[in-house]
């Protein structure tokens, strides 16, 4: 784990440093980034998101990835991936 910094621009925007884009696998304009905000601690986690058409089900592999993310240290814990999905829908 390491710190990478960038400056806030005049319109409140940032440019994701190249190393961050590489780590997240962001390759082109339009790639979607999700932000998980913890208001109590003032921390933000970000990840690359894959947008799916409404009604398209998550694969078992996707659900396992989401469950792993939900159980990551320092975050809210969920016993099932479905609980995590309901949680992120409320954000």
Backbone torsions as a table, in degrees:
resi	resn	phi	psi	omega
1	UNK	NA	138.3	-179.5
2	UNK	-148.5	163.6	177.6
3	UNK	-94.9	136.5	171.3
4	UNK	-130.2	132.4	-175.6
5	UNK	-117.6	158.9	173.7
6	UNK	-152.3	157.9	-176.8
7	UNK	-94.2	148.1	174.8
8	UNK	-79.2	129.8	-179.1
9	UNK	-82.1	175.4	-176.0
10	UNK	-63.1	-23.4	179.0
11	UNK	-99.6	14.1	179.4
12	UNK	78.6	17.3	-178.5
13	UNK	-102.7	157.4	173.8
14	UNK	-127.6	157.7	169.9
15	UNK	-104.2	125.7	177.7
16	UNK	-69.2	124.6	178.4
17	UNK	-57.9	151.0	-177.2
18	UNK	-53.0	-42.1	-177.9
19	UNK	-62.6	-38.5	177.6
20	UNK	-64.6	-45.4	178.3
21	UNK	-59.8	-39.1	178.5
22	UNK	-65.1	-46.4	-178.9
23	UNK	-60.4	-41.7	-177.8
24	UNK	-83.6	-9.3	-179.4
25	UNK	74.3	28.4	177.8
26	UNK	-84.3	122.8	-172.4
27	UNK	-121.2	-22.6	-174.1
28	UNK	-148.8	162.1	176.5
29	UNK	-58.8	138.7	-179.7
30	UNK	99.1	-14.2	173.1
31	UNK	-58.8	141.9	-173.8
32	UNK	-102.9	136.3	179.3
33	UNK	-116.9	133.3	176.1
34	UNK	-102.7	142.2	179.1
35	UNK	-116.2	125.2	174.7
36	UNK	-104.9	112.2	-172.3
37	UNK	-104.6	129.3	173.1
38	UNK	-110.0	99.1	-176.5
39	UNK	-62.3	-34.1	-177.2
40	UNK	-65.4	-43.3	-178.3
41	UNK	-93.6	-11.3	-178.2
42	UNK	72.0	27.4	-179.8
43	UNK	-110.5	154.5	178.2
44	UNK	-133.3	131.9	172.7
45	UNK	-111.3	142.7	177.1
46	UNK	-128.1	152.3	-179.7
47	UNK	-150.1	157.4	174.4
48	UNK	-72.7	135.3	179.8
49	UNK	-113.8	145.6	174.2
50	UNK	-109.5	121.7	-180.0
51	UNK	-83.4	137.8	179.6
52	UNK	-124.8	146.6	175.6
53	UNK	-60.0	147.3	178.7
54	UNK	-56.6	134.3	178.0
55	UNK	92.9	-14.0	178.4
56	UNK	-78.8	123.6	-175.7
57	UNK	-74.7	152.3	172.5
58	UNK	-76.2	143.0	175.2
59	UNK	-75.8	164.7	177.9
60	UNK	-60.2	-38.1	178.2
61	UNK	-62.6	-43.3	178.3
62	UNK	-61.9	-42.7	179.8
63	UNK	-63.3	-37.6	178.0
64	UNK	-66.3	-38.7	176.8
65	UNK	-62.9	-44.1	178.7
66	UNK	-63.7	-39.7	178.7
67	UNK	-64.5	-39.9	177.3
68	UNK	-62.3	-44.0	177.9
69	UNK	-61.7	-41.9	-179.0
70	UNK	-63.4	-29.1	-178.1
71	UNK	-94.3	5.7	-178.9
72	UNK	-61.6	144.6	179.8
73	UNK	-57.4	142.4	175.0
74	UNK	85.7	-5.2	-179.1
75	UNK	-111.7	173.9	175.8
76	UNK	-66.7	141.5	-176.9
77	UNK	-103.7	142.5	179.3
78	UNK	-129.1	140.2	-179.7
79	UNK	-81.5	-23.6	-179.8
80	UNK	-134.4	148.7	178.0
81	UNK	-61.0	-34.2	-179.7
82	UNK	-62.6	-37.6	177.2
83	UNK	-63.7	-39.3	178.2
84	UNK	-63.6	-44.4	179.6
85	UNK	-61.5	-41.8	176.6
86	UNK	-61.9	-38.6	179.4
87	UNK	-63.7	-48.4	-176.6
88	UNK	-70.1	-24.7	175.5
89	UNK	-66.3	-26.6	-179.6
90	UNK	-82.2	-16.1	-176.8
91	UNK	-71.5	NA	NA
